[in-house]
């Protein structure tokens, strides 16, 4: 089934502050390269038959390109983002406004959460990350609003500050993940829930190879994650490598740029 994605062109992308270990303002970033790479990602989705909607970028919000952080959409209902850092604070209302202007029922979150950065949706449950950005109470708030069970997972490595940097759903029932990004207890939970999961190597995790998007058949993934690509092919997935190296300077990859709009019908 074709998916519906929301994206934001990196018109104002730069690295001008540091709120995660990937960001080094002194090294800078090339906006023109970032735009070209983002366009390649958007084209990859469209060539697969997926629908891409766009939200207008806002000057002064260089990280707004990371649309996944802007909300969580399940069953056509929108749970809004409330960012941990003031630099990104205005993004939450901007994304929520986009949805409400189009008639989506939406909830303005009262607890800190960063949308699909820390909420990843499967068929029956939502996996939710905490430890660096999203508060555990936001997991409970999202569960009450969306009516779907939420499983909390604790992140322990600051390089993997969002759940979507350490895990991605392969389909509605299985995932790929990097075990050392999680606490010992969360690793046990993941092993119990997903005994057939794809386990990523450190080399692939360190190029944000797990910040990937799967439609159940095709996996759009950072080109440098070579071992993970081979394992996915072995499992029968079609692998589509993309180059988002410029956006990775701010800690983002394919999933960070992609907010899925689920359950509109």
C-alpha positions as CSV (number, residue, x, y, z in Angstrom):
1,X,0.0,0.0,0.0
2,X,1.3,3.5,-0.9
3,X,2.2,5.5,2.2
4,X,1.7,9.3,2.8
5,X,4.7,11.2,4.0
6,X,5.1,14.8,5.2
7,X,8.5,16.4,4.4
8,X,10.1,19.9,4.7
9,X,12.6,21.2,2.2
10,X,15.9,22.2,3.9
11,X,15.6,25.8,2.6
12,X,17.2,27.2,5.8
13,X,19.3,24.2,6.9
14,X,22.5,25.0,8.7
15,X,24.3,23.8,11.8
16,X,24.4,26.8,14.0
17,X,24.0,25.2,17.4
18,X,24.8,21.9,19.1
19,X,22.0,19.9,20.7
20,X,23.3,16.4,20.0
21,X,26.8,14.8,19.5
22,X,26.6,14.9,15.7
23,X,26.4,18.7,15.6
24,X,29.6,20.8,15.2
25,X,28.8,24.4,14.3
26,X,32.4,25.2,13.7
27,X,32.5,22.7,10.8
28,X,29.5,24.3,9.1
29,X,27.1,22.7,6.5
30,X,26.4,23.3,2.8
31,X,22.7,24.1,2.3
32,X,22.8,23.5,-1.4
33,X,24.2,20.0,-1.0
34,X,21.6,19.3,1.7
35,X,18.8,20.4,-0.6
36,X,20.1,18.1,-3.5
37,X,20.4,15.2,-1.1
38,X,16.9,15.8,0.3
39,X,15.5,16.0,-3.2
40,X,17.0,12.6,-3.9
41,X,15.2,11.2,-0.9
42,X,11.9,12.7,-1.9
43,X,12.3,11.4,-5.5
44,X,13.0,7.9,-4.1
45,X,9.7,7.9,-2.3
46,X,7.8,9.2,-5.3
47,X,9.3,6.6,-7.6
48,X,8.1,3.9,-5.2
49,X,4.6,5.3,-5.6
50,X,4.3,7.0,-2.2
51,X,2.6,10.3,-1.7
52,X,4.7,13.2,-0.4
53,X,3.2,16.4,1.1
54,X,5.2,19.4,2.0
55,X,5.2,21.8,4.9
56,X,6.7,25.2,4.2
57,X,10.1,25.8,5.9
58,X,10.4,28.7,8.3
59,X,13.5,31.0,8.4
60,X,15.3,30.6,11.7
61,X,14.3,27.0,12.2
62,X,17.2,25.1,10.5
63,X,16.2,21.7,11.9
64,X,12.6,21.9,10.6
65,X,13.8,19.6,7.7
66,X,13.6,16.8,10.3
67,X,9.8,16.4,9.8
68,X,9.7,13.1,11.8
69,X,10.1,15.1,15.0
70,X,7.1,17.3,14.3
71,X,4.3,14.9,15.4
72,X,3.0,11.3,15.6
73,X,0.0,10.4,13.4
74,X,-1.9,7.2,14.1
75,X,-5.4,6.4,12.9
76,X,-5.7,9.9,11.4
77,X,-5.2,11.5,14.8
78,X,-2.2,13.8,15.5
79,X,-0.2,13.8,18.7
80,X,1.8,17.0,18.6
81,X,5.4,17.5,19.5
82,X,6.8,19.6,22.4
83,X,10.5,19.9,21.9
84,X,13.1,19.6,24.6
85,X,15.4,22.4,23.4
86,X,14.2,26.0,22.9
87,X,16.1,26.2,19.6
88,X,13.5,23.8,18.1
89,X,10.5,24.9,20.2
90,X,8.6,26.7,17.4
91,X,8.6,23.7,15.2
92,X,5.9,21.9,17.3
93,X,3.2,24.6,16.8
94,X,4.2,24.9,13.1
95,X,3.6,21.2,12.4
96,X,0.5,21.1,14.6
97,X,-0.9,24.0,12.6
98,X,-0.3,22.3,9.3
99,X,-2.4,19.4,10.4
100,X,-5.2,21.4,12.0
101,X,-5.6,23.6,9.0
102,X,-6.2,20.4,7.0
103,X,-8.9,19.1,9.4
104,X,-6.9,16.5,11.3
105,X,-8.0,15.9,14.9
106,X,-4.9,17.0,16.9
107,X,-3.7,17.0,20.5
108,X,-1.3,19.7,21.7
109,X,1.0,17.7,24.0
110,X,1.5,18.8,27.5
111,X,4.7,16.7,28.0
112,X,8.0,16.9,26.2
113,X,8.2,14.6,23.2
114,X,9.8,14.8,19.8
115,X,7.2,13.0,17.6
116,X,8.3,10.1,15.5
117,X,11.9,10.7,16.6
118,X,10.9,8.8,19.7
119,X,7.6,7.1,18.7
120,X,7.8,4.3,16.1
121,X,4.5,2.6,15.1
122,X,3.9,-1.1,14.4
123,X,0.7,-2.9,13.7
124,X,-0.4,-3.4,17.3
125,X,2.0,-1.3,19.5
126,X,3.9,1.9,19.5
127,X,7.6,1.7,20.6
128,X,8.6,4.8,22.5
129,X,12.1,6.0,23.4
130,X,13.2,7.9,26.4
131,X,16.4,8.9,28.1
132,X,17.5,12.0,26.2
133,X,14.5,13.8,24.8
134,X,11.0,12.4,25.2
135,X,9.6,12.1,28.8
136,X,8.1,8.8,29.9
137,X,4.9,10.6,30.8
138,X,4.5,11.6,27.2
139,X,4.4,7.9,26.4
140,X,1.4,7.6,28.7
141,X,-0.2,10.7,27.2
142,X,0.2,9.4,23.7
143,X,-1.3,6.0,24.6
144,X,-4.4,7.7,26.1
145,X,-4.9,9.9,23.1
146,X,-4.2,7.4,20.4
147,X,-5.7,4.3,22.0
148,X,-2.8,2.1,21.1
149,X,-0.4,0.3,23.6
150,X,2.9,2.1,24.0
151,X,6.1,0.2,25.0
152,X,8.8,2.3,26.7
153,X,12.4,1.8,25.8
154,X,15.4,3.5,27.4
155,X,18.2,4.9,25.3
156,X,21.6,5.1,27.0
157,X,24.1,6.3,24.3
158,X,23.9,10.0,23.5
159,X,24.8,9.4,19.9
160,X,21.5,7.7,19.6
161,X,19.5,10.4,21.2
162,X,16.2,9.5,19.5
163,X,14.7,6.0,19.1
164,X,14.7,6.4,15.3
165,X,18.5,6.6,15.3
166,X,18.7,3.2,17.0
167,X,15.7,1.2,15.6
168,X,13.4,1.1,12.7
169,X,10.3,-1.0,11.9
170,X,10.9,-3.4,9.0
171,X,7.1,-3.9,8.7
172,X,4.2,-4.0,11.2
173,X,5.6,-6.9,13.2
174,X,9.4,-6.8,13.1
175,X,12.3,-4.3,13.6
176,X,16.0,-3.7,13.0
177,X,18.0,-2.2,15.9
178,X,21.3,-1.7,17.6
179,X,21.3,-3.4,21.0
180,X,24.0,-1.3,22.8
181,X,21.9,1.9,22.3
182,X,19.5,0.5,24.8
183,X,19.5,-0.2,28.5
184,X,19.9,-3.8,29.7
185,X,16.2,-4.0,30.5
186,X,15.1,-2.6,27.2
187,X,17.3,-5.0,25.4
188,X,15.5,-7.9,27.1
189,X,12.2,-6.4,26.1
190,X,13.3,-6.1,22.5
191,X,14.6,-9.7,22.4
192,X,11.3,-11.0,23.8
193,X,9.2,-8.9,21.4
194,X,11.3,-9.4,18.3
195,X,13.2,-12.7,18.4
196,X,13.8,-12.5,14.6
197,X,14.9,-8.9,14.5
198,X,17.8,-7.7,12.4
199,X,20.7,-6.6,14.6
200,X,22.9,-3.8,13.3
201,X,26.6,-3.6,13.8
202,X,28.3,-0.6,15.4
203,X,29.7,0.4,12.1
204,X,26.2,0.7,10.6
205,X,24.7,2.4,13.6
206,X,27.5,5.0,13.6
207,X,26.5,6.2,10.1
208,X,22.9,6.4,11.2
209,X,22.1,3.3,9.2
210,X,19.1,2.6,11.5
211,X,17.5,6.0,10.6
212,X,15.8,4.2,7.8
213,X,12.3,4.0,6.3
214,X,10.7,0.7,5.3
215,X,7.4,0.3,3.5
216,X,7.5,-3.5,4.2
217,X,9.1,-4.3,0.9
218,X,11.6,-1.5,0.2
219,X,14.1,0.0,2.7
220,X,15.4,3.5,2.1
221,X,18.7,3.6,4.0
222,X,21.9,5.7,4.3
223,X,24.3,4.5,1.6
224,X,27.2,4.0,4.0
225,X,25.4,1.3,6.1
226,X,26.8,-1.5,4.0
227,X,26.6,-4.5,6.4
228,X,23.0,-3.7,7.2
229,X,22.1,-3.4,3.6
230,X,23.5,-6.9,2.9
231,X,21.5,-8.4,5.8
232,X,18.3,-6.7,4.6
233,X,18.8,-8.1,1.1
234,X,19.4,-11.5,2.6
235,X,16.0,-11.2,4.4
236,X,14.4,-10.4,1.0
237,X,14.0,-6.6,1.2
238,X,14.7,-4.3,-1.7
239,X,17.4,-1.8,-0.5
240,X,17.5,1.7,-1.8
241,X,20.6,3.5,-0.7
242,X,20.5,7.3,-0.4
243,X,23.2,9.9,0.4
244,X,22.2,12.3,3.2
245,X,25.7,12.9,4.5
246,X,25.1,16.7,4.7
247,X,22.0,16.3,6.8
248,X,23.8,13.8,9.0
249,X,25.9,16.8,10.2
250,X,22.9,17.7,12.3
251,X,22.2,14.1,13.3
252,X,19.6,13.3,10.7
253,X,19.0,10.6,8.1
254,X,16.1,9.4,5.9
255,X,13.7,8.7,8.7
256,X,14.4,12.1,10.4
257,X,13.3,13.8,7.2
258,X,10.1,11.7,7.0
259,X,6.9,12.0,9.0
260,X,4.3,9.2,8.1
261,X,0.6,10.2,8.0
262,X,-1.2,7.1,9.0
263,X,-4.8,6.0,8.9
264,X,-6.5,8.8,6.9
265,X,-9.3,6.5,5.6
